[in-house]
Amino acid sequence: MKKASKILAVILSLTMVFSVFGVGATASDGSAPNDLRFAKTLSKVVTDVLQGIIGGVSLMFRDPGLAKRSEYTYDPVFEGTGDFATEPTADKWQAGYGSASLIPDDLVGGGYHLAGSFGWFKGNIADSATSDQRIYVEALDAGEGWVLFCAMDGFAITEPTTDKVRAAVKEAFDGTDVVIKAVNITCTHTHHALDFCGLGDGLNNLFSYNIAHFGSSKGYDSVDSRLLDILKTKTVESAKTAISGARYGELYYGAADASDLLHDKQKPIVFDPNVNVIKFVPDDGSSQIWLINAGVHPTTIDRSTMDVSADFPGYMVDYAKETYGADVAFYQGAQAAITKSTDGLGIPADATDYDVARIYAHEIVDRAASVDIASSERITPILNLAYGYTQSKVTNYIMVLGGKLRLINSNFCKDCLSYYVCSEVGYCELGDNIAIALIPGEMSPEIMYGGVASAEESWSGESWDYPAINTLVGGRKLLCFGLTNDEVGYIVPDNDFAPEFAQFFADMLGDGNKHYEEVMSCGKSTASALTQAYIDLIESVH
């Protein structure tokens, strides 16, 4: 343990030295130097040094039973809806809604970790709950079986955990007359949720376990088994509530401009400017069900607090029910560097972080509510969904080390000394006018909607030779549900992928060119691998 701690201390010390050097390299008047080439060269040198050290540390630990790449198989719990329908498969939609709390009874004193910011040696231990943390299940059926769109107040979820939840749902409905075609879990990405992905675990636990099992292929599981049991139980419970209480009705899509509520921190400046809303209007006049989608980070709450909070997505649910009588869940979009803009919301000077989150939530819901059914697009009862499989090489040794230590419990495989992250992508069609891309990570919006940096503007000086994903869907409106079913980190276009530690020299790189996403990305080919997977998937169903 002492040896590993010393090595880690060296890495951290070097990180601090290079960070200070990067800040000190700005011009004396505080402006950035004109020569961007120097900053790029320095970023590469520093990254090569630190990645080499981290890669060396990772060699100390055996692979936790990783499959060979050539032998890895994709075995989905649910296959999707089957052949894609082109005509309505029912006269009406059926939809239902269920929700349950994920907060354990023994939260205080239970030693539960928070995800959203790295807890270093001991991890961030939750000591209270300012707002609830819930799972929401919105179930849709167009006459051929149920597709569950689950939204979880959470930082992220990885595919192994998603598949355990899916298996629990499958087991619960096996032997009944209820047909489940697919289960999808989208995380809202609140940074103050209980940890369902493992990233909140402390290095003391990771290193203690891995050193105690040094030389063994037995892997550590950083996901708290107590929380996993709660997630499985509550998702099944909510799914049963949603399906048993389902009603017949119509489905509509609309959008309200929200460009003033969004801020893109990273060039190129591209984002979906809308609050997208899919509204189910039941025939019996009972509560509507809304799927609200926007791409924006829920990072309102100060990192120093150890309170559990669902941030603004949680406040949206309560406000929508109280004000509009609607059952709502929030589905995160393509939000790589998109943060909130609250300049025009009249935030009081003495507002707390929770007040800001609440005000922002109310504005998002109000805009969704402003979408009039009469002017919205009716969605005919066609529900198609398919999954695809992708592997991308992990070139970031931070992720390699995290995978070996099982801080990251994603699906990894290996090919000699190279590591690959294995994930799924999903593609859904609602009616003949709406498509949804189910993205296993934090997607750069320009990959979805076009506008990737040109060769001249990009970090590498190379072009991005893939079509925007929204051009592949036959003229449908494409929505992005990010952080869905898996988390492979930030998804940055290959040609604009900077060295992982370029952010140390952010002041030299200039405004809108910070490149902080790369340090939490699996690698420089993740975006092209996922984009190709979407091309292959969409071609396979049409």
C-alpha positions in Angstrom: 0.0 0.0 0.0 2.8 2.4 0.9 4.5 1.7 -2.5 1.4 2.5 -4.4 0.7 5.6 -2.4 4.2 6.9 -3.1 3.8 6.3 -6.8 0.4 8.1 -6.8 2.0 11.0 -4.8 4.6 11.4 -7.6 1.9 11.6 -10.2 -0.1 14.1 -8.3 3.1 16.2 -7.6 4.0 16.3 -11.3 0.4 17.2 -12.1 0.6 20.2 -9.8 3.9 21.3 -11.1 2.7 21.2 -14.7 -0.5 23.0 -13.7 1.4 25.8 -12.1 3.7 26.1 -15.1 0.8 26.3 -17.4 -0.8 29.1 -15.5 2.6 30.9 -15.3 3.1 30.7 -19.0 0.4 33.3 -19.8 1.6 36.7 -20.8 2.3 39.3 -18.2 -0.8 41.3 -18.9 -2.9 38.2 -18.4 -3.7 37.6 -22.0 -2.8 34.3 -23.8 0.3 34.1 -26.0 -0.3 34.4 -29.7 1.7 31.3 -30.5 -0.8 28.4 -30.1 1.8 26.0 -31.5 3.9 26.4 -28.3 0.9 25.5 -26.1 0.1 22.5 -28.2 3.6 21.3 -28.1 3.8 21.8 -24.4 0.5 20.0 -23.9 1.8 17.0 -25.8 5.1 16.8 -23.9 3.4 17.0 -20.5 0.7 14.5 -21.5 3.3 12.1 -22.8 5.2 12.2 -19.6 2.2 11.8 -17.3 0.5 9.2 -19.5 3.8 7.3 -19.5 3.9 7.3 -15.7 0.2 6.4 -15.3 0.7 3.6 -17.9 3.7 2.3 -15.9 1.6 2.2 -12.8 -1.2 0.4 -14.6 1.3 -2.4 -15.5 1.6 -3.2 -11.8 -1.9 -4.5 -11.8 -3.2 -7.6 -13.5 -6.2 -7.5 -15.7 -9.3 -8.4 -13.7 -10.3 -11.3 -15.8 -10.7 -9.4 -19.0 -11.8 -11.3 -22.1 -9.6 -11.2 -25.2 -11.0 -8.8 -27.8 -11.4 -11.6 -30.4 -13.5 -13.6 -27.9 -15.6 -10.8 -26.5 -19.3 -11.3 -27.3 -22.2 -8.8 -27.1 -25.1 -10.5 -25.4 -28.0 -8.0 -24.9 -30.7 -8.7 -22.3 -33.3 -7.3 -24.7 -33.0 -7.4 -28.4 -35.2 -4.4 -29.2 -38.5 -4.4 -31.2 -37.4 -6.5 -34.1 -38.1 -5.6 -37.7 -38.7 -1.9 -38.1 -42.4 -1.1 -38.8 -43.2 1.5 -41.5 -46.9 1.6 -40.9 -48.8 2.2 -37.6 -49.0 -1.0 -35.5 -51.9 0.1 -33.3 -54.8 2.6 -33.3 -53.6 4.3 -30.2 -50.5 4.6 -28.0 -50.4 3.2 -24.5 -48.3 4.9 -21.9 -47.7 4.7 -18.2 -45.5 6.4 -15.5 -43.9 5.1 -12.3 -41.3 6.5 -10.0 -39.6 5.5 -6.7 -36.9 6.9 -4.4 -33.4 5.5 -4.5 -32.3 6.9 -1.2 -31.6 4.2 1.4 -33.1 4.4 4.8 -29.7 4.4 6.4 -28.3 7.2 4.3 -26.8 9.1 7.3 -24.0 7.1 8.7 -24.3 4.4 6.0 -21.1 5.3 4.3 -22.6 5.8 0.8 -20.5 7.6 -1.8 -21.5 10.5 -3.9 -20.5 10.6 -7.6 -19.8 13.7 -9.6 -16.4 14.8 -8.3 -13.5 12.6 -7.4 -13.3 11.8 -3.7 -9.5 11.0 -3.7 -8.5 8.7 -0.9 -11.6 8.4 1.3 -14.3 9.2 -1.3 -17.1 11.7 -0.9 -19.5 10.3 1.7 -23.1 11.5 1.7 -24.2 13.0 5.0 -27.7 14.3 4.1 -30.3 14.6 1.4 -31.5 18.1 0.3 -33.8 16.6 -2.3 -34.8 13.1 -3.3 -33.0 10.9 -5.8 -35.3 8.9 -7.9 -35.8 6.5 -10.8 -38.5 7.4 -13.3 -40.0 4.9 -15.7 -42.0 6.1 -18.7 -43.4 3.1 -20.6 -44.5 3.3 -24.2 -46.3 0.7 -26.3 -47.5 0.9 -29.9 -49.3 -2.5 -29.8 -46.3 -4.8 -30.1 -44.7 -4.6 -26.6 -43.3 -2.2 -24.1 -40.3 -0.1 -24.3 -39.2 1.5 -21.0 -37.5 4.8 -21.0 -36.1 5.1 -17.5 -34.5 8.4 -16.3 -32.4 8.2 -13.2 -31.2 11.0 -11.0 -27.6 10.0 -11.2 -24.2 10.9 -12.4 -23.7 8.0 -14.7 -24.4 4.3 -15.2 -22.3 1.7 -16.9 -23.5 -1.1 -19.1 -22.8 -4.0 -16.6 -25.0 -2.2 -14.1 -27.7 -1.4 -16.7 -27.7 -5.1 -17.7 -28.2 -6.2 -14.1 -31.2 -3.9 -13.9 -32.5 -5.1 -17.2 -32.2 -8.7 -16.1 -34.2 -7.9 -12.9 -37.0 -6.4 -15.1 -36.9 -9.4 -17.4 -37.2 -11.8 -14.5 -40.0 -9.8 -12.9 -42.2 -10.0 -16.1 -41.2 -13.5 -17.4 -44.3 -15.7 -17.2 -46.7 -12.9 -17.4 -48.7 -11.6 -20.4 -46.6 -8.4 -20.4 -44.1 -8.2 -23.3 -41.0 -6.1 -22.6 -39.0 -5.2 -25.7 -36.4 -2.9 -24.3 -35.2 -1.1 -21.1 -33.1 2.0 -21.4 -31.7 4.0 -18.5 -30.7 7.6 -19.0 -28.8 9.4 -16.2 -29.6 13.1 -15.6 -25.9 13.6 -14.8 -26.5 15.4 -11.6 -23.1 15.7 -9.8 -24.5 15.2 -6.3 -26.2 11.9 -6.6 -25.5 8.7 -4.8 -22.9 6.7 -6.8 -24.3 4.0 -9.1 -21.2 3.9 -11.3 -18.2 3.5 -9.0 -16.5 6.8 -9.7 -17.2 8.1 -6.1 -15.3 5.3 -4.4 -12.1 6.2 -2.5 -8.6 5.3 -3.7 -8.0 3.8 -0.3 -10.5 1.1 -1.0 -9.3 0.5 -4.6 -5.6 0.3 -3.7 -6.2 -1.7 -0.6 -8.2 -4.3 -2.5 -5.9 -4.5 -5.5 -2.8 -4.8 -3.4 -4.4 -7.4 -1.2 -5.3 -9.4 -4.3 -2.1 -8.6 -6.2 -1.4 -11.2 -8.9 -5.0 -12.3 -8.8 -7.4 -11.8 -11.7 -10.3 -11.3 -9.2 -11.8 -7.9 -9.8 -12.9 -5.2 -7.4 -16.5 -4.0 -7.8 -16.7 -0.3 -7.0 -20.5 -0.1 -7.3 -22.1 -0.4 -3.9 -24.1 -3.6 -3.8 -26.6 -2.1 -1.5 -27.4 0.7 -3.9 -27.5 -1.8 -6.8 -30.1 -3.8 -5.0 -32.2 -0.7 -4.4 -31.9 0.3 -8.1 -33.0 -3.1 -9.3 -35.9 -3.3 -6.8 -37.2 0.3 -7.4 -36.9 0.1 -11.2 -39.0 -3.1 -11.2 -41.4 -1.5 -8.8 -41.7 1.6 -11.0 -42.0 -0.5 -14.2 -44.9 -2.4 -12.7 -46.6 0.8 -11.7 -46.2 2.3 -15.1 -47.5 -0.7 -17.0 -50.4 -1.5 -14.7 -51.5 2.1 -14.8 -51.1 2.6 -18.5 -53.7 4.4 -20.5 -54.5 4.8 -24.2 -54.0 8.1 -25.9 -52.1 10.3 -28.4 -48.4 11.2 -28.6 -47.0 14.5 -29.7 -43.7 16.2 -30.2 -42.8 19.9 -29.9 -40.0 22.1 -29.0 -39.5 25.5 -27.3 -36.4 27.7 -27.9 -34.1 27.6 -24.9 -30.9 29.0 -26.5 -30.8 31.8 -23.8 -30.6 29.1 -21.1 -27.6 27.3 -22.6 -23.9 28.1 -22.7 -21.3 26.2 -24.8 -17.8 26.5 -23.2 -15.9 24.7 -25.9 -15.5 25.6 -29.6 -17.0 24.9 -32.0 -20.2 26.5 -30.6 -22.8 23.9 -31.5 -25.8 22.7 -29.4 -29.5 21.8 -29.7 -31.1 25.1 -28.8 -34.4 23.6 -27.8 -36.2 22.1 -24.9 -37.7 19.1 -26.6 -40.8 17.5 -25.2 -42.7 14.4 -26.1 -46.2 14.6 -24.6 -48.6 11.7 -24.1 -52.2 12.9 -23.8 -54.5 10.2 -22.5 -57.9 9.8 -23.9 -59.5 9.8 -20.4 -58.3 13.3 -19.6 -56.0 12.1 -16.8 -52.4 13.3 -16.1 -50.3 13.8 -19.2 -46.8 12.2 -19.4 -43.9 14.3 -20.7 -40.5 13.2 -21.8 -38.4 16.4 -21.5 -35.0 16.5 -23.3 -32.3 19.1 -23.3 -28.5 19.1 -23.3 -27.1 20.9 -20.3 -25.0 19.9 -17.2 -26.8 19.8 -13.8 -23.8 21.2 -11.9 -25.6 23.9 -9.8 -24.7 22.6 -6.3 -21.3 23.5 -4.8 -18.9 20.5 -4.9 -17.9 20.9 -1.2 -21.3 19.9 0.1 -22.0 16.2 0.8 -25.7 16.6 0.4 -27.6 14.3 -2.0 -29.4 16.5 -4.6 -31.0 15.8 -7.9 -30.2 19.3 -9.0 -32.6 21.0 -11.4 -33.9 17.8 -13.0 -35.4 16.8 -9.6 -37.1 20.2 -9.1 -38.5 19.9 -12.6 -40.5 16.8 -11.6 -42.2 18.4 -8.6 -42.9 21.7 -10.3 -44.4 20.0 -13.4 -46.8 18.0 -11.2 -47.8 20.8 -9.0 -48.2 23.5 -11.7 -49.3 21.5 -14.8 -50.5 18.2 -13.4 -48.0 16.4 -15.6 -45.8 13.4 -14.8 -42.4 14.3 -16.1 -38.9 12.9 -16.4 -35.8 14.6 -17.8 -33.6 12.9 -20.4 -30.1 14.4 -20.8 -29.0 15.4 -24.3 -25.7 16.0 -26.1 -24.2 18.2 -23.4 -20.4 17.7 -23.6 -19.4 21.3 -22.6 -22.9 22.8 -22.3 -23.7 24.5 -19.0 -26.6 26.6 -17.7 -27.0 30.3 -18.5 -29.1 32.0 -15.9 -28.5 35.7 -16.9 -32.0 36.5 -17.8 -33.8 34.6 -15.0 -33.7 37.4 -12.4 -31.8 35.3 -9.8 -31.8 37.1 -6.5 -28.4 38.1 -5.1 -28.9 36.1 -2.0 -30.1 33.0 -3.8 -28.6 29.7 -2.7 -27.4 27.0 -5.1 -30.6 25.2 -4.5 -32.7 28.3 -5.2 -30.8 28.7 -8.5 -31.5 25.0 -9.4 -35.2 25.5 -8.6 -35.6 28.6 -10.6 -33.8 27.1 -13.6 -36.0 24.0 -13.3 -39.1 26.0 -13.3 -38.0 27.9 -16.5 -37.3 24.6 -18.3 -40.7 23.2 -17.4 -42.5 26.4 -18.2 -41.0 26.3 -21.7 -42.0 22.7 -22.2 -45.5 23.5 -21.0 -45.6 26.4 -23.6 -45.5 23.8 -26.4 -49.1 23.7 -27.5 -50.5 20.3 -28.5 -52.5 22.0 -31.3 -49.3 23.2 -33.0 -47.2 20.0 -32.1 -46.5 17.1 -34.4 -48.7 14.1 -33.8 -46.6 10.9 -33.6 -48.3 7.9 -35.2 -48.2 4.6 -33.2 -44.9 3.2 -34.6 -42.3 2.2 -32.1 -39.0 0.8 -33.4 -35.8 0.3 -31.4 -32.6 -1.6 -32.1 -29.2 -1.9 -30.5 -25.8 -2.1 -31.9 -22.3 -2.9 -30.6 -19.1 -1.0 -30.7 -15.5 -1.4 -29.5 -13.1 1.5 -29.3 -9.4 1.5 -28.3 -8.6 3.1 -25.0 -5.7 5.4 -25.5 -6.1 7.3 -22.3 -4.1 5.4 -19.6 -6.1 7.1 -16.9 -9.0 5.0 -18.1 -6.8 1.9 -18.5 -5.7 2.2 -14.8 -9.3 3.0 -13.8 -10.5 -0.2 -15.6 -7.8 -2.4 -14.0 -8.5 -1.1 -10.5 -12.2 -1.4 -11.3 -12.8 2.3 -10.4 -14.5 2.2 -13.8 -16.7 -0.9 -14.1 -17.3 -0.6 -17.8 -16.9 -3.5 -20.2 -13.3 -3.7 -21.2 -11.5 -6.3 -23.3 -7.9 -6.6 -24.4 -5.7 -7.4 -27.4 -2.1 -8.0 -26.2 -1.2 -4.7 -24.5 -4.0 -2.7 -26.0 -7.4 -2.2 -24.2 -10.8 -1.6 -25.7 -14.0 -0.4 -24.2 -17.1 -2.3 -25.4 -20.4 -0.6 -25.4 -23.8 -0.5 -27.1 -25.6 2.2 -29.0 -29.3 2.4 -29.5 -31.5 3.8 -32.2 -35.2 4.5 -31.7 -38.0 5.7 -34.0 -41.3 7.1 -32.9 -43.8 7.4 -35.7 -42.4 8.6 -39.0 -41.1 11.9 -37.7 -39.0 11.4 -34.6 -35.8 9.5 -34.0 -33.8 9.1 -30.8 -30.1 8.3 -30.6 -29.3 6.5 -27.3 -25.7 7.6 -26.6 -23.5 5.8 -24.1 -21.6 8.8 -22.9 -21.3 12.6 -23.0 -21.6 13.5 -26.7 -20.2 16.5 -28.4 -23.2 18.1 -30.0 -21.4 18.8 -33.3 -21.2 15.0 -33.9 -25.0 14.8 -33.7 -25.9 18.0 -35.5 -23.0 19.0 -37.7 -20.4 21.7 -37.3 -17.3 19.6 -36.3 -14.2 21.7 -36.5 -12.6 21.9 -39.9 -9.1 20.7 -40.6 -7.8 24.3 -40.3 -9.7 24.9 -37.0 -9.1 21.5 -35.4 -6.4 20.5 -32.9 -4.9 17.9 -35.3 -5.1 19.8 -38.5 -7.1 16.9 -40.0 -10.7 16.7 -41.2 -13.6 14.7 -39.7 -14.9 12.5 -42.5 -18.2 11.3 -41.0 -21.7 12.6 -41.6 -23.6 14.3 -38.8 -25.8 11.6 -37.2 -28.9 13.7 -37.8 -28.4 13.3 -41.5 -28.7 9.5 -41.3 -32.3 9.3 -40.0 -34.4 9.9 -43.1 -35.5 13.5 -42.4 -36.8 12.8 -38.9 -36.1 15.1 -36.0 -33.3 13.6 -34.1 -33.2 13.8 -30.3 -30.1 12.7 -28.3 -30.5 10.8 -25.1 -27.0 11.0 -23.7 -25.5 9.0 -20.8 -27.9 6.2 -21.7 -27.2 2.6 -20.8 -23.5 3.1 -20.5 -20.8 5.8 -19.8 -17.7 5.8 -21.9 -16.8 9.4 -20.9 -16.7 12.4 -23.2 -17.0 11.7 -26.9 -14.8 14.2 -28.7 -14.4 14.3 -32.5 -11.1 12.5 -33.4 -9.7 15.4 -35.4 -10.2 17.9 -32.5 -9.0 15.5 -29.7 -6.3 17.2 -27.7 -3.7 15.6 -25.4 -5.4 14.5 -22.2 -3.7 17.1 -20.0 -4.0 20.1 -22.4 -6.4 21.6 -19.9 -3.4 22.4 -17.7 -2.5 25.1 -20.2 -6.1 26.4 -20.7 -5.0 30.0 -20.2 -2.6 29.6 -23.1 -5.1 27.9 -25.4 -7.6 30.8 -25.3 -11.3 31.2 -24.7 -13.5 28.3 -25.9 -10.5 26.1 -26.4 -9.9 24.6 -23.0 -10.1 20.9 -24.0 -10.9 19.7 -20.5 -13.1 16.8 -21.8 -10.2 14.7 -23.1 -8.9 13.8 -19.6 -12.2 12.0 -19.0 -12.5 10.4 -22.4 -11.5 6.8 -23.3 -9.5 8.0 -26.3 -9.1 9.7 -29.5 -11.0 7.2 -31.6 -14.1 6.9 -29.4 -16.1 9.3 -31.5 -15.4 7.7 -34.8 -16.1 4.2 -33.4 -19.4 5.3 -32.1 -20.4 7.2 -35.2 -19.5 4.2 -37.4 -21.6 2.0 -35.1 -24.6 4.4 -35.7 -24.0 4.3 -39.4 -23.9 0.5 -39.3 -26.9 0.2 -37.0 -29.2 2.5 -39.0 -28.2 0.9 -42.3 -29.0 -2.5 -40.7 -32.6 -1.6 -39.9 -33.5 0.2 -43.2 
